[in-house]
Amino acid sequence: MPGQKFGPAWFPGLVAAGLGICGVLLVVSGARRRAAWIEWPAWIQSRNARNGIAALLAGLVAYILLADRLGFHLTGVVLLALWVRVLGASWRTAALVAVAGTVAIHLAFYKLLRIPLPWGLLERWAF
């Protein structure tokens, strides 16, 4: 808006400054306790946790490589179903969550925020 002393970068800048201050406070707190710079949490020893992290990273790479060709909707349903399955849900639950989650993300990004999502193979049915 004309006459304003701040623009669209004001809020993200304020959040970044707050996160930076919190980061400095965490470093100072750790230095006072003489804590290790890297300390692995106990849950990382679990095979399921490592599989979940690997599935997440592989899925992100797969989305980057496949989303333009297959489209957001197909890629999203497949990835969400596999991720929910890796977390231990049944195929039925994974399918329901994948479809509902993909529709919710589509509505939030494509319709509400007006961020274009790749349609890929479903281009002829785009709305």
Disulfide bonds with the S-S distance in Angstrom:
none
